[in-house]
Amino acid sequence: MRGLREVLNLLRLPHRGSATALEAQAFQRLKSFLEGQGIPVQEIPFRGVRSYGPELLLINLLLGLAPASPVPPLLGALGFFLYFNGWRPWGFLLDRHPSHNLLAWKGQGAKALVLMAHVDTAKTFFLYHPKRVRHFRANFLLNALLAFLAPLLALTPLRWPVGLYFLAQAALLLHRELKAPYVEGGNDNGSGVAVATALFLETEPPEGWRLGLALTGCEEVGALGAKALIPHLPPGTLVLNLDNVGQGELFYAEGEGMLLYVPYRGTLLDAARKTPGAHPLRYRLAYFDTLPLARRGFPCLSLIRLEQGVPPHWHWPTDTFARLDQGALEDTLRYTRTLLQRVFQGVSS
């Protein structure tokens, strides 16, 4: 438990917003802590954005132009499809703020397993209010349906209500950019960073294995840190991701995807199915850092805790370190410890 407390204390900042100075400060604290434990740490720099708001605002503006022409909503629907499947072909135009990952290794061998957790925190938004957040998935599916129908509805009298709907959303996103604060992020994802780091420090990989710790930036704005991590992982690396594991009931995701669903495969998933203490889940609320890795063929598993189907205090100002459940953190650490032992021993029944 000492390791969990030490890491959580390092992350106690007003926020760790993606690609902000406070995210960089959190990374510097973590790096110094790991090096103080005698662990060599590699920094992986990349550039990202500080918020997903401008991208979604532009997509909504294009959809909101349905009364003018079907062409802008067609582009908006394409942008919606790409963004919510984790693809940002326009990223080279927007990614201009420095961020980075930390990557550390223990052991030697042909097999590799990485513990991954994102360090950054997100801005809040009205959809994450406790009275609305349980309808987050339904609201997303409504938006997806209207976005994909918008190019057709632009040819009918319904183009006006559809256009006004998306213009109203663009206005709300603009307000978010100008006024909404970043959250403190005790659960999302101070909890995951603490468990992953504590487990890494206490675990000595067996002969033939390398154990890694990957702490990523810019997860909240499109898993940008995970994408930058890919060239630095040996082929076939097992990736165990921890996200929002400080409150609620423990689940292991069998796959993820807001629109297209990407199933997980491999040793970690097999081990999770044989390890008591967590429930299976098809995660569709958002996407994890594992999405770009799973798409590239890495065997992945993500752990998350939920209450009534959503992460507790998800992207809301009440997501503070003071609200973390120490029992949940310790239980997650015990579960992941058992999971790793099963993987290292070959996943017996």
PyMOL commands that set and color helices and strands:
alter all, ss='L'
color gray80, all
select helices_A, chain A and resi 2-10+21-36+53-64+71-83+91-94+126-128+133-153+159-179+186-202+219-221+224-232+267-273+290-295+321-323+326-345
alter helices_A, ss='H'
color red, helices_A
select strands_A, chain A and resi 41-48+97-106+111-118+209-216+238-242+249-256+262-263+279-283+300-306
alter strands_A, ss='S'
color yellow, strands_A
deselect
rebuild
show_as cartoon
